[in-house]
Structure formats: C-alpha cells, structure tokens
Amino acid sequence: MRVEIWSDIACPWCYVGKARFEKALAAFPHRDQVEVVHRSFELDPGRAKDDVQPVITMLSRKYGLSEEQARAGEDNLGAQAAAEGLAYRTRGRDHGNTFDLHRLLHLAKEHGRQDELIQVLYRANFAEERSLFTEGDDRLVELAVEAGLDADAVRAVLADPAAYADEVRTDEREAAELGANGVPFFVLDRKYGVSGAQPAEVFAQALTQAWGARSPLTLLDQGDADACGPDGCAVPQH
C-alpha cells in the first residue's frame, strides 16, 4: 500500500501531522508493506527567493492578525508539537520560499533518502536557531549531506533552477486534481484522503480501512501455460 503525503517545510501542521501519522504507522500491523512518498506543495509559491520575513510578521500580514494573536498561535503550535515529542521554537523563526527545498526532496527521493531529508529540514526550520532561508546554498548543502546526500549532487541541483522543477509542479498539479487546497494532505492508495494534522487514531483508522479495501487481483484464466516459479521452469513436453 502506498501513502502519499503532500506537505511544505514551512507548514507547522505538516511537521506535527507527520509525527502523528508515523505514530499510527508504527503500530500498524502491515507497516512493513506501506510505502510512504512525500509530495510537494508550496504554501507561498509566489514569494521571491530573497523575500524572507519573521514568522510573526508574516502571520500578522497574511491573516490580518495582531502580533499578539500571532504569538498566541505560535504558542499553541509549540504546545501541539511538544505533545508529539517535537522541538518547536515559538519565537525568532523566519519564513521564505521553499521551492529549492522541494527540488532537493525530489533528488533525495531518487537516492532513497527522502524521509531523512524532510525530517532534517523540518528540524532545521522549526527547532534550530539558524535560518533555513538566509544562509544561502551552503546551509542547504550541509543539511542535505546530513541526510545522506552527496554534496556535489546537491550543489548541482541548486545551481540549476530547472532541476526537478517539473517534478515539483507535477506534484502540485496532482494535489489540485485530488482536491487538496491545504496541507498536510494524505492520500492512501489513491482511494482515501485525510486532510490536516489529524490525531494518530484517525490515521490508524484510515490505514486499516485502506488496507481492507485493497482490491484482490483478478486472474484471467486462459488455461494452463508454461511459466517459471520458485521450483524452476516448466520443461516443454512436446
């Protein structure tokens, strides 16, 4: 069974939702047969690469909140993250364009390191003092190497704006086609969707339901035919 997760590194509920989903997946009896794929979704795709703002300022302007309200929201998110065992800095974080991060996640997918990279990026964005957006490519290379990627390969992607750009846009188009207008958005076997950072119990129920709804393979029996199997290959008798 495949679970696809549309998310953005700048999305705090994606950070929390991933932890809740993983809690459900860890307890799922068939967890070893579940493939998890991370898909791209930019919350702020029109933001220029050099447009970096404090999170509190961004929240105030985008949602028409007072700074006091924005800080209260961050405090609430910090509490929700802490309940899942996640570190979360409620003050001093910044917000920027995440397109390059998504391109690197597609590179990581090709090398089987996607989950490692997304976890490193979440930690860097939500838990660490150093900015994910103001230190340039060196910071991204450092984090990608920590996740197990080759530094030269990462630099090559960052130097080429077209690298994996189509893959990011394809993910975003598919999200729209599936009806996702926010993240996190979880799709199980392209049959069931779960929107938002739901409690672990909801994810557990969704996994169970999706697993039970898998369609058994229907064989079109055309009579006996020669084939190879664990015991070897059939020997022609005529």
N, C-alpha and C positions, 0 to 999 in steps of 0.2 A: 504494500500500500504506500502511496506517495502523499506526503503532506507538503504543500507549497505555502510559504509564509511571505506575504507582501509586507514590507516594512521600510522604515527610513531610520538611519542612525540618529537623526535629530529628534526622533519621536520617543518621548519618555515612556509612553504606554506600550510601545513596541519592546522596549527594554524590560519592562515589568511583565508584559504578556509572554515574552519568550521564556522567562523563568517559570511562569505558571504552566505554560504548555509543557515544558520539559519535566516539571514535577509529575504531570499526568502521564507523560510518555514513559517516564522511568518506572511507573507502576503498571504499565500496560503489559499484559501477558505476551503480546506479539511484538514487543518493541523492536526486537532484532530484525523484524521483517518490514519495518517502517522506514522509508527513505524521506528525509527532510531536505527540502530545497528552498533556499532563500531567494526571493524575487525583489526586484527594485521598484520603489515608489518614492518619488520626491515630494515632500510636503511643500517645498518652496522652490519649484523648478525655475522660476523667473528671476531668482536672486543672482546678482552678479557674483563672480567668484571672489572678488575683493570686498564685497559688502558683508562685513562681519559686525554684529551687534551684540550687546549684552542680552541675555535671555529675558531678563525682566523688562528691558526696553522693548524688545520685540513683541512680547506678550501684551504689553500695555498698548502699543500702537496697533497691532493686528486685531485684537479683540475688544478694543475700547475699554480696557481695564485701568483702574488706578494702579499705581505701583504697589500700593498696599495690598490690593486684591491679587496682583500678580505674584507677590511674595507669598501670600497665603496659599495660592495654588501650588507653588513650588514646595512649600512646607508639606502640603498634603501628599504630593507626589513622593517626596522624600520618605514619608511615613509608609506609603504603599510599597516603595522599593525595599525599605528596611524589613518589612514583614516577609518579603521573599528572600531575605539574606543578601540584598544587593546594596552596595555603597552608592550614595547619591549626594552630590554637592548641591544644596539648595541655593547657594549664593556664589556669584563670581563666574558662572559659566557663560559661554557665548554661543552664538548661533550663526551658521553660514551655509553656503551652498554645498550640497552633498553629492553632486554628480560624480566627481572623481572617486569618492568612496564607493559608489555603486559600480563604477567601472572596475575598480580593484576587486570587488567581490565577485565579479564575473571571471576575472583572472584566477582568483582563488578557487572558484568552482572547478575550473579546468584541471587544477592540481590537487583536488580533493581536500582543500584547506578552507572551504567557505565558512563552515561553522566556527572554526578557530579565529578567522579574521573578524567575523561580525562580533564575536564576543570581545575581542581585543579593542575594536573600535567603540563598542558600547561603553566599555570600561573607561577608555580614554576620554570619551565625551561626557560621561555622566559622573565619573568618580575621581578623575585626576585634575590637578590644578593646571597643568599645561594645556594650552588650547589645541584643539584639533584643526583649527581653521587659520591660525595666524602665523604658524611657523614654516609654512611652505612644504615643498615636497619632501624635504629631509625628515620631517616628523612622520609623514605617511609611510615613507620607506622603512623607517625604524619600527613602526608598528606592524607593518606587513611582514617584515623579517621575523619579528617576534612570533607571528602566527605561522611561520614556516615557509614563507615565500622567498624566492631569490631576489636579492636587492636589484640586480641589473634588469631583471624582467619587470620589476615594479617601476623602476625609473623609465624604462622604455614605454610602458603604458602611459604613465603620467606625462611624458614628453609628446605623446601623440594624441591629440584631442579626439581623434576618430576611433581610437582603440576601444572596443567594446561599447561604443556609444549606441550602435544599433541594438545590441542586446538589452541595454537599459531601456531604450524606447519601446522595444517589443514587450518587455515585462510590463511597462506602464500602460501600453495599449490593451494588453490582455487583462490587466486589472480593471480597466474601464469596461471592457466587454463582459466581465464577470459581475459587474455591478458594484465594485469596490469604490467608494468615494472617500475612504479614510483608512488608516492603518492603526494597529496591525489587522491583517485580513488573512485568515487561514482557510485554505481550500484542501479538502480531503478527497483524494481520488477523483477530482473534478466533478464530484456529486454533491458534496456538502460544504457549506461555507460557515465560518464562525467569525464574526466581526468583533473587534475590540479585545482588550485585555481581560478576558473572562476569568472567573475563578477556575482553579485546577479541576474542580469537579465537573464543570461544563465541558472542558476539553476531554476529560476522561469519558464522559458520556458520548461525545462526538466521535472519539476514536473507536469506541465499542460499536456504535451504530454504523459507522462507515465500514468497519471490518465485517460486520454481519451482513452488510448489504452488497458485498462484493459478488459479482455475477460469476457463477461457476462456468468453466469452459465447456462449450457445447461442441462435441466432436461430430463431424460429418463423416459417418462410417461409409466408406466406399469398398468395403470388403478387405480381406487380408492383403497386405502389401509388405514387401521386404523392407526391413529397417534395421538400424543398429541400436543397441542398447547396452546396459551395464555388463551383460554376459557376452557381448561381441556382436558380430553382424550375421544376419541370416545368410546361409550358403545356398545359392541357387541350386535347385534340384532338377532343372530341365535345361 
